[in-house]
Amino acid sequence: MAAATPSPTPPSSLKKIVAASLVGTTVEWYDFFLYGSAAALVFNKLFFPESDPLVGTLLSFLTYAVGFAARPVGALVFGHYGDRLGRKKLLVLSLLMMGGATFAIGLLPTHAGIGSAAPVLLTVLRLVQGFALGGEWGGAVLLVSEHGDARRRGFWASWPQTGAPAGQLLATGVLSALTALMPESAFESWGWRIPFLLSGVLVILGLWIRLSVDESPVFKAALAQAEQRKADSSPAEKIPLVAVLRHHWRDVLIAMGARMAENISYYVITAFILVYATASAELGKQTALNAVLVASAVHFAVIPLWGALSDRVGRRPVYLVGAIGVALWMFPFFALIDSRSFGGLLLAVTVGLVFHGAMYAPQAAFFSEMFATRMRYSGASIGAQFSSVAAGAPAPLIATALLADFGSSTPISLYVIAASLLTVLAIICAKETRSRDLTDIEPDDRQATDAATRPADARTR
């Protein structure tokens, strides 16, 4: 039984959908990256004051990493209910959870106020952040992918991806402005709380836009088909996680491998750089923050361009450019930072993020096209978020430990290069998905699943 074909989304409505996803992801990534920047700059002193400065930074990054540990759990929970109840409802919930946790961090007493309870509470709130973000990414990119024009899916789906550099831009920009305008003692005393409390305003804006959009038409059609199957006493649908592991286990592994270079390189370039530039290259905090700020603006601009290119040449070629480019750039990256000039630092971070964008831009459409509609939220989220535990979570921690043990950037470069090799292997093993029709991919249907590997025009002749 074929599902009803969803009506095309008008361009004006599609832009509204893109705006809703972009604003929501920007708010969530602002919250997430704000923690990472604060972990590198002040949390070591505020929550781990009895430790050696570098050890304090390691402990601070450890609390940063636990947020990643919660992301797979969020992916499982949000993916399950997102595939059963819809994308929109879960996206609203993820935004509320993330914003609430970030606002609470802004009110949190430090070690000086409540002792060891302070880092414990900080860790709990970080877990809530990670849980919410684990469910946010999959829903945001699916909402756009399933509304969008199939011929330009890579371009439209890349816009929620720009929420990452936009959030980084906001978080770094606010911190940079505060560190520039306030004495260091005032910033460490109370000024660091301001960007966390501002999250409350951003959440209200994100909710206002996100509540105004419609549910994905592709999901509505699949849900109607599922209800009809139930009415016809057909076999019940499998739990999305079970269906993903049965029909799409290979795609999950490919997605996890594809994320290794993308995730690790990003956190080395944007989070660890604040440690390396200040501790090893002896550059000021403000200099490092300004470099990340400018580079994030360039990152934001190039992501839709890479997404559009993936619509023309395919997801795999663009992704490979990014993975290979990041690997080749790592040694020049640290050499430029070691020049101890703002120009060298800016060039290092900017080029690194341009190559990262070549992986990150097509990722949204690429992962969405791998999975069936009624298991797509689960599949895309699991593939993306489970890899973050081994990739982005320990990346700043590993990089900081390598710097402490070897006093050199060479092991850190080799670490990123090894991750790039894993990603290249995963992409080589992947099938090109650019021509897949999302409306043709339905769960628990062997024929439809096989059809998903054929170009869309071959299925419509």
DOMAR-973765 format. One record per residue (C-alpha): residue number from 1; residue in three letters; chain; x, y, z. Coordinates in steps of 0.2 Angstrom, whole numbers, always signed. Layout:
REM residues N
(r NUM; ala; A; (X; Y; Z))
...
This chain:
REM residues 461
(r 1; met; A; (+0; +0; +0))
(r 2; ala; A; (+7; +17; -5))
(r 3; ala; A; (+7; +31; +6))
(r 4; ala; A; (-1; +47; +1))
(r 5; thr; A; (+11; +59; -8))
(r 6; pro; A; (+14; +74; +2))
(r 7; ser; A; (+11; +91; -6))
(r 8; pro; A; (+26; +101; -11))
(r 9; thr; A; (+30; +115; +2))
(r 10; pro; A; (+28; +132; -5))
(r 11; pro; A; (+45; +142; -5))
(r 12; ser; A; (+38; +155; +7))
(r 13; ser; A; (+34; +141; +20))
(r 14; leu; A; (+50; +132; +17))
(r 15; lys; A; (+60; +148; +21))
(r 16; lys; A; (+50; +149; +37))
(r 17; ile; A; (+54; +131; +41))
(r 18; val; A; (+72; +134; +38))
(r 19; ala; A; (+72; +150; +49))
(r 20; ala; A; (+63; +140; +63))
(r 21; ser; A; (+76; +126; +62))
(r 22; leu; A; (+91; +139; +61))
(r 23; val; A; (+85; +149; +76))
(r 24; gly; A; (+82; +134; +87))
(r 25; thr; A; (+99; +126; +83))
(r 26; thr; A; (+108; +143; +85))
(r 27; val; A; (+101; +144; +102))
(r 28; glu; A; (+105; +127; +107))
(r 29; trp; A; (+123; +128; +100))
(r 30; tyr; A; (+125; +144; +108))
(r 31; asp; A; (+121; +136; +125))
(r 32; phe; A; (+133; +121; +121))
(r 33; phe; A; (+148; +131; +115))
(r 34; leu; A; (+146; +144; +128))
(r 35; tyr; A; (+150; +130; +141))
(r 36; gly; A; (+165; +125; +131))
(r 37; ser; A; (+172; +142; +130))
(r 38; ala; A; (+169; +145; +148))
(r 39; ala; A; (+177; +128; +152))
(r 40; ala; A; (+193; +134; +144))
(r 41; leu; A; (+193; +151; +151))
(r 42; val; A; (+186; +152; +169))
(r 43; phe; A; (+178; +136; +175))
(r 44; asn; A; (+195; +129; +180))
(r 45; lys; A; (+197; +143; +192))
(r 46; leu; A; (+179; +144; +198))
(r 47; phe; A; (+175; +126; +200))
(r 48; phe; A; (+192; +117; +202))
(r 49; pro; A; (+202; +131; +211))
(r 50; glu; A; (+213; +118; +221))
(r 51; ser; A; (+220; +110; +206))
(r 52; asp; A; (+236; +115; +196))
(r 53; pro; A; (+230; +127; +182))
(r 54; leu; A; (+232; +114; +168))
(r 55; val; A; (+225; +100; +178))
(r 56; gly; A; (+210; +112; +182))
(r 57; thr; A; (+208; +114; +164))
(r 58; leu; A; (+208; +95; +161))
(r 59; leu; A; (+195; +93; +175))
(r 60; ser; A; (+185; +108; +167))
(r 61; phe; A; (+185; +99; +150))
(r 62; leu; A; (+180; +83; +158))
(r 63; thr; A; (+163; +91; +164))
(r 64; tyr; A; (+162; +97; +146))
(r 65; ala; A; (+164; +80; +140))
(r 66; val; A; (+150; +72; +150))
(r 67; gly; A; (+138; +82; +140))
(r 68; phe; A; (+143; +72; +125))
(r 69; ala; A; (+140; +56; +135))
(r 70; ala; A; (+122; +61; +137))
(r 71; arg; A; (+119; +65; +119))
(r 72; pro; A; (+117; +46; +113))
(r 73; val; A; (+104; +44; +127))
(r 74; gly; A; (+95; +60; +120))
(r 75; ala; A; (+97; +53; +103))
(r 76; leu; A; (+88; +37; +108))
(r 77; val; A; (+74; +45; +118))
(r 78; phe; A; (+71; +60; +106))
(r 79; gly; A; (+73; +49; +91))
(r 80; his; A; (+60; +36; +97))
(r 81; tyr; A; (+47; +49; +101))
(r 82; gly; A; (+51; +59; +86))
(r 83; asp; A; (+48; +45; +75))
(r 84; arg; A; (+31; +41; +84))
(r 85; leu; A; (+25; +58; +88))
(r 86; gly; A; (+33; +70; +76))
(r 87; arg; A; (+48; +81; +74))
(r 88; lys; A; (+40; +97; +80))
(r 89; lys; A; (+35; +92; +97))
(r 90; leu; A; (+52; +85; +102))
(r 91; leu; A; (+61; +100; +95))
(r 92; val; A; (+51; +112; +106))
(r 93; leu; A; (+55; +101; +121))
(r 94; ser; A; (+74; +100; +117))
(r 95; leu; A; (+74; +119; +116))
(r 96; leu; A; (+66; +121; +133))
(r 97; met; A; (+78; +109; +141))
(r 98; met; A; (+94; +116; +134))
(r 99; gly; A; (+89; +134; +138))
(r 100; gly; A; (+83; +130; +155))
(r 101; ala; A; (+100; +121; +160))
(r 102; thr; A; (+110; +135; +153))
(r 103; phe; A; (+100; +148; +162))
(r 104; ala; A; (+103; +138; +178))
(r 105; ile; A; (+122; +137; +175))
(r 106; gly; A; (+121; +156; +176))
(r 107; leu; A; (+114; +156; +193))
(r 108; leu; A; (+125; +142; +200))
(r 109; pro; A; (+136; +145; +215))
(r 110; thr; A; (+154; +142; +213))
(r 111; his; A; (+167; +131; +223))
(r 112; ala; A; (+170; +146; +234))
(r 113; gly; A; (+151; +147; +239))
(r 114; ile; A; (+146; +128; +241))
(r 115; gly; A; (+162; +118; +239))
(r 116; ser; A; (+162; +102; +230))
(r 117; ala; A; (+144; +102; +227))
(r 118; ala; A; (+147; +116; +214))
(r 119; pro; A; (+156; +105; +201))
(r 120; val; A; (+143; +91; +204))
(r 121; leu; A; (+129; +103; +200))
(r 122; leu; A; (+138; +109; +185))
(r 123; thr; A; (+140; +92; +179))
(r 124; val; A; (+122; +88; +181))
(r 125; leu; A; (+117; +103; +171))
(r 126; arg; A; (+129; +99; +158))
(r 127; leu; A; (+121; +81; +156))
(r 128; val; A; (+104; +90; +153))
(r 129; gln; A; (+112; +101; +140))
(r 130; gly; A; (+120; +85; +131))
(r 131; phe; A; (+103; +76; +133))
(r 132; ala; A; (+94; +90; +124))
(r 133; leu; A; (+106; +92; +111))
(r 134; gly; A; (+106; +74; +107))
(r 135; gly; A; (+88; +76; +102))
(r 136; glu; A; (+89; +93; +94))
(r 137; trp; A; (+101; +90; +79))
(r 138; gly; A; (+91; +75; +71))
(r 139; gly; A; (+74; +84; +72))
(r 140; ala; A; (+80; +101; +66))
(r 141; val; A; (+89; +94; +50))
(r 142; leu; A; (+74; +82; +46))
(r 143; leu; A; (+61; +95; +48))
(r 144; val; A; (+70; +105; +34))
(r 145; ser; A; (+75; +89; +23))
(r 146; glu; A; (+57; +82; +24))
(r 147; his; A; (+50; +99; +19))
(r 148; gly; A; (+62; +104; +6))
(r 149; asp; A; (+64; +103; -13))
(r 150; ala; A; (+73; +87; -17))
(r 151; arg; A; (+84; +95; -30))
(r 152; arg; A; (+91; +108; -17))
(r 153; arg; A; (+90; +97; -2))
(r 154; gly; A; (+108; +98; +2))
(r 155; phe; A; (+107; +117; +1))
(r 156; trp; A; (+92; +119; +12))
(r 157; ala; A; (+97; +106; +25))
(r 158; ser; A; (+113; +114; +27))
(r 159; trp; A; (+105; +130; +35))
(r 160; pro; A; (+101; +121; +51))
(r 161; gln; A; (+120; +116; +51))
(r 162; thr; A; (+124; +135; +51))
(r 163; gly; A; (+117; +135; +68))
(r 164; ala; A; (+133; +128; +75))
(r 165; pro; A; (+144; +142; +69))
(r 166; ala; A; (+130; +155; +73))
(r 167; gly; A; (+130; +148; +90))
(r 168; gln; A; (+149; +149; +91))
(r 169; leu; A; (+148; +166; +85))
(r 170; leu; A; (+136; +172; +98))
(r 171; ala; A; (+144; +163; +112))
(r 172; thr; A; (+162; +169; +107))
(r 173; gly; A; (+156; +186; +103))
(r 174; val; A; (+147; +189; +120))
(r 175; leu; A; (+162; +182; +129))
(r 176; ser; A; (+174; +192; +119))
(r 177; ala; A; (+164; +208; +122))
(r 178; leu; A; (+164; +205; +141))
(r 179; thr; A; (+182; +201; +142))
(r 180; ala; A; (+186; +217; +133))
(r 181; leu; A; (+175; +228; +143))
(r 182; met; A; (+177; +221; +160))
(r 183; pro; A; (+192; +219; +171))
(r 184; glu; A; (+197; +201; +173))
(r 185; ser; A; (+193; +201; +191))
(r 186; ala; A; (+175; +206; +188))
(r 187; phe; A; (+173; +194; +174))
(r 188; glu; A; (+179; +180; +184))
(r 189; ser; A; (+168; +186; +199))
(r 190; trp; A; (+151; +188; +190))
(r 191; gly; A; (+153; +194; +172))
(r 192; trp; A; (+154; +176; +166))
(r 193; arg; A; (+136; +173; +171))
(r 194; ile; A; (+129; +186; +159))
(r 195; pro; A; (+130; +175; +143))
(r 196; phe; A; (+122; +161; +152))
(r 197; leu; A; (+108; +171; +158))
(r 198; leu; A; (+105; +179; +141))
(r 199; ser; A; (+100; +161; +135))
(r 200; gly; A; (+83; +164; +143))
(r 201; val; A; (+80; +178; +130))
(r 202; leu; A; (+86; +168; +116))
(r 203; val; A; (+75; +153; +120))
(r 204; ile; A; (+59; +164; +120))
(r 205; leu; A; (+64; +170; +103))
(r 206; gly; A; (+67; +152; +97))
(r 207; leu; A; (+51; +145; +104))
(r 208; trp; A; (+41; +159; +96))
(r 209; ile; A; (+47; +154; +79))
(r 210; arg; A; (+48; +136; +81))
(r 211; leu; A; (+29; +134; +87))
(r 212; ser; A; (+23; +143; +72))
(r 213; val; A; (+29; +130; +59))
(r 214; asp; A; (+20; +114; +53))
(r 215; glu; A; (+25; +96; +55))
(r 216; ser; A; (+35; +88; +42))
(r 217; pro; A; (+23; +83; +27))
(r 218; val; A; (+33; +67; +24))
(r 219; phe; A; (+31; +62; +42))
(r 220; lys; A; (+12; +65; +41))
(r 221; ala; A; (+11; +54; +26))
(r 222; ala; A; (+21; +40; +34))
(r 223; leu; A; (+10; +42; +50))
(r 224; ala; A; (-6; +41; +40))
(r 225; gln; A; (+1; +25; +32))
(r 226; ala; A; (+5; +18; +49))
(r 227; glu; A; (-12; +21; +55))
(r 228; gln; A; (-20; +13; +40))
(r 229; arg; A; (-9; -2; +43))
(r 230; lys; A; (-15; -3; +61))
(r 231; ala; A; (-33; -1; +55))
(r 232; asp; A; (-31; -15; +42))
(r 233; ser; A; (-24; -26; +56))
(r 234; ser; A; (-7; -27; +48))
(r 235; pro; A; (+8; -32; +58))
(r 236; ala; A; (+13; -19; +71))
(r 237; glu; A; (+28; -7; +67))
(r 238; lys; A; (+44; -12; +75))
(r 239; ile; A; (+51; +0; +88))
(r 240; pro; A; (+61; +13; +78))
(r 241; leu; A; (+78; +8; +87))
(r 242; val; A; (+75; -11; +82))
(r 243; ala; A; (+70; -6; +64))
(r 244; val; A; (+86; +5; +63))
(r 245; leu; A; (+97; -9; +69))
(r 246; arg; A; (+89; -22; +58))
(r 247; his; A; (+88; -12; +41))
(r 248; his; A; (+101; +2; +43))
(r 249; trp; A; (+115; -5; +54))
(r 250; arg; A; (+127; -2; +40))
(r 251; asp; A; (+121; +16; +38))
(r 252; val; A; (+123; +19; +57))
(r 253; leu; A; (+141; +13; +56))
(r 254; ile; A; (+145; +24; +41))
(r 255; ala; A; (+137; +39; +49))
(r 256; met; A; (+148; +36; +65))
(r 257; gly; A; (+163; +35; +55))
(r 258; ala; A; (+159; +50; +44))
(r 259; arg; A; (+158; +60; +61))
(r 260; met; A; (+175; +56; +67))
(r 261; ala; A; (+185; +69; +58))
(r 262; glu; A; (+171; +82; +57))
(r 263; asn; A; (+168; +81; +76))
(r 264; ile; A; (+186; +80; +82))
(r 265; ser; A; (+193; +93; +71))
(r 266; tyr; A; (+179; +105; +76))
(r 267; tyr; A; (+182; +104; +94))
(r 268; val; A; (+201; +105; +92))
(r 269; ile; A; (+200; +120; +81))
(r 270; thr; A; (+187; +130; +92))
(r 271; ala; A; (+188; +124; +110))
(r 272; phe; A; (+206; +117; +112))
(r 273; ile; A; (+213; +132; +102))
(r 274; leu; A; (+208; +143; +117))
(r 275; val; A; (+220; +133; +128))
(r 276; tyr; A; (+234; +131; +115))
(r 277; ala; A; (+234; +149; +110))
(r 278; thr; A; (+235; +156; +128))
(r 279; ala; A; (+246; +142; +136))
(r 280; ser; A; (+258; +137; +123))
(r 281; ala; A; (+258; +151; +110))
(r 282; glu; A; (+257; +164; +124))
(r 283; leu; A; (+243; +174; +115))
(r 284; gly; A; (+230; +183; +125))
(r 285; lys; A; (+213; +177; +128))
(r 286; gln; A; (+205; +191; +119))
(r 287; thr; A; (+216; +187; +104))
(r 288; ala; A; (+211; +169; +103))
(r 289; leu; A; (+193; +173; +106))
(r 290; asn; A; (+193; +186; +92))
(r 291; ala; A; (+201; +174; +80))
(r 292; val; A; (+188; +161; +83))
(r 293; leu; A; (+174; +175; +81))
(r 294; val; A; (+180; +180; +64))
(r 295; ala; A; (+183; +162; +58))
(r 296; ser; A; (+165; +157; +64))
(r 297; ala; A; (+158; +171; +53))
(r 298; val; A; (+167; +163; +38))
(r 299; his; A; (+162; +146; +43))
(r 300; phe; A; (+143; +152; +44))
(r 301; ala; A; (+145; +159; +26))
(r 302; val; A; (+153; +144; +18))
(r 303; ile; A; (+142; +130; +24))
(r 304; pro; A; (+127; +134; +13))
(r 305; leu; A; (+139; +135; -2))
(r 306; trp; A; (+146; +118; +2))
(r 307; gly; A; (+128; +112; +4))
(r 308; ala; A; (+123; +118; -13))
(r 309; leu; A; (+139; +110; -21))
(r 310; ser; A; (+134; +94; -14))
(r 311; asp; A; (+117; +95; -24))
(r 312; arg; A; (+127; +96; -40))
(r 313; val; A; (+142; +84; -37))
(r 314; gly; A; (+135; +73; -23))
(r 315; arg; A; (+137; +72; -4))
(r 316; arg; A; (+152; +60; -5))
(r 317; pro; A; (+164; +71; -15))
(r 318; val; A; (+161; +86; -5))
(r 319; tyr; A; (+163; +77; +12))
(r 320; leu; A; (+180; +69; +6))
(r 321; val; A; (+186; +86; +2))
(r 322; gly; A; (+183; +91; +20))
(r 323; ala; A; (+191; +76; +28))
(r 324; ile; A; (+206; +76; +17))
(r 325; gly; A; (+208; +95; +19))
(r 326; val; A; (+207; +94; +38))
(r 327; ala; A; (+221; +81; +38))
(r 328; leu; A; (+232; +90; +27))
(r 329; trp; A; (+230; +107; +36))
(r 330; met; A; (+234; +101; +54))
(r 331; phe; A; (+253; +104; +54))
(r 332; pro; A; (+251; +121; +45))
(r 333; phe; A; (+237; +125; +58))
(r 334; phe; A; (+248; +123; +73))
(r 335; ala; A; (+263; +131; +64))
(r 336; leu; A; (+253; +147; +60))
(r 337; ile; A; (+248; +148; +78))
(r 338; asp; A; (+266; +146; +84))
(r 339; ser; A; (+270; +161; +74))
(r 340; arg; A; (+262; +170; +89))
(r 341; ser; A; (+253; +183; +77))
(r 342; phe; A; (+235; +187; +76))
(r 343; gly; A; (+236; +185; +57))
(r 344; gly; A; (+243; +168; +58))
(r 345; leu; A; (+230; +162; +71))
(r 346; leu; A; (+216; +169; +61))
(r 347; leu; A; (+222; +160; +45))
(r 348; ala; A; (+224; +144; +54))
(r 349; val; A; (+207; +144; +62))
(r 350; thr; A; (+198; +150; +47))
(r 351; val; A; (+205; +138; +34))
(r 352; gly; A; (+202; +124; +47))
(r 353; leu; A; (+184; +129; +48))
(r 354; val; A; (+182; +130; +29))
(r 355; phe; A; (+187; +112; +27))
(r 356; his; A; (+176; +107; +42))
(r 357; gly; A; (+161; +115; +33))
(r 358; ala; A; (+164; +104; +18))
(r 359; met; A; (+160; +89; +30))
(r 360; tyr; A; (+147; +98; +40))
(r 361; ala; A; (+136; +105; +26))
(r 362; pro; A; (+131; +89; +17))
(r 363; gln; A; (+130; +79; +33))
(r 364; ala; A; (+112; +85; +36))
(r 365; ala; A; (+105; +79; +19))
(r 366; phe; A; (+117; +64; +18))
(r 367; phe; A; (+112; +57; +35))
(r 368; ser; A; (+93; +60; +32))
(r 369; glu; A; (+94; +51; +15))
(r 370; met; A; (+101; +36; +23))
(r 371; phe; A; (+86; +31; +34))
(r 372; ala; A; (+67; +27; +32))
(r 373; thr; A; (+54; +40; +36))
(r 374; arg; A; (+47; +31; +52))
(r 375; met; A; (+65; +27; +58))
(r 376; arg; A; (+74; +42; +51))
(r 377; tyr; A; (+74; +53; +67))
(r 378; ser; A; (+81; +38; +77))
(r 379; gly; A; (+93; +33; +63))
(r 380; ala; A; (+101; +50; +60))
(r 381; ser; A; (+102; +54; +78))
(r 382; ile; A; (+110; +38; +83))
(r 383; gly; A; (+123; +39; +69))
(r 384; ala; A; (+127; +57; +73))
(r 385; gln; A; (+127; +57; +92))
(r 386; phe; A; (+134; +40; +97))
(r 387; ser; A; (+150; +44; +88))
(r 388; ser; A; (+151; +60; +98))
(r 389; val; A; (+156; +50; +113))
(r 390; ala; A; (+172; +44; +105))
(r 391; ala; A; (+175; +60; +94))
(r 392; gly; A; (+170; +77; +101))
(r 393; ala; A; (+168; +72; +119))
(r 394; pro; A; (+186; +68; +123))
(r 395; ala; A; (+194; +79; +109))
(r 396; pro; A; (+199; +94; +119))
(r 397; leu; A; (+203; +83; +134))
(r 398; ile; A; (+214; +72; +123))
(r 399; ala; A; (+222; +87; +115))
(r 400; thr; A; (+226; +95; +132))
(r 401; ala; A; (+233; +79; +139))
(r 402; leu; A; (+244; +77; +124))
(r 403; leu; A; (+250; +94; +125))
(r 404; ala; A; (+254; +92; +144))
(r 405; asp; A; (+263; +75; +141))
(r 406; phe; A; (+273; +80; +125))
(r 407; gly; A; (+274; +99; +126))
(r 408; ser; A; (+271; +98; +107))
(r 409; ser; A; (+257; +100; +94))
(r 410; thr; A; (+264; +85; +84))
(r 411; pro; A; (+254; +72; +93))
(r 412; ile; A; (+238; +82; +92))
(r 413; ser; A; (+240; +84; +73))
(r 414; leu; A; (+243; +65; +71))
(r 415; tyr; A; (+227; +62; +82))
(r 416; val; A; (+216; +73; +70))
(r 417; ile; A; (+224; +65; +55))
(r 418; ala; A; (+220; +47; +61))
(r 419; ala; A; (+202; +53; +64))
(r 420; ser; A; (+202; +60; +46))
(r 421; leu; A; (+208; +43; +39))
(r 422; leu; A; (+193; +34; +48))
(r 423; thr; A; (+181; +46; +40))
(r 424; val; A; (+188; +44; +23))
(r 425; leu; A; (+186; +25; +24))
(r 426; ala; A; (+168; +27; +30))
(r 427; ile; A; (+164; +39; +15))
(r 428; ile; A; (+172; +27; +3))
(r 429; cys; A; (+161; +13; +10))
(r 430; ala; A; (+145; +24; +9))
(r 431; lys; A; (+133; +25; -6))
(r 432; glu; A; (+129; +41; -14))
(r 433; thr; A; (+112; +47; -8))
(r 434; arg; A; (+109; +63; -17))
(r 435; ser; A; (+96; +56; -29))
(r 436; arg; A; (+86; +47; -16))
(r 437; asp; A; (+67; +52; -14))
(r 438; leu; A; (+63; +53; +5))
(r 439; thr; A; (+44; +50; +2))
(r 440; asp; A; (+49; +33; -6))
(r 441; ile; A; (+58; +26; +9))
(r 442; glu; A; (+46; +18; +21))
(r 443; pro; A; (+49; +6; +36))
(r 444; asp; A; (+46; -12; +37))
(r 445; asp; A; (+45; -13; +18))
(r 446; arg; A; (+59; -23; +10))
(r 447; gln; A; (+54; -18; -7))
(r 448; ala; A; (+54; +1; -2))
(r 449; thr; A; (+70; -1; +7))
(r 450; asp; A; (+79; -9; -8))
(r 451; ala; A; (+71; +5; -19))
(r 452; ala; A; (+79; +18; -8))
(r 453; thr; A; (+96; +13; -16))
(r 454; arg; A; (+90; +17; -34))
(r 455; pro; A; (+90; +35; -41))
(r 456; ala; A; (+73; +44; -39))
(r 457; asp; A; (+71; +46; -58))
(r 458; ala; A; (+73; +27; -60))
(r 459; arg; A; (+58; +24; -48))
(r 460; thr; A; (+47; +37; -56))
(r 461; arg; A; (+48; +31; -74))
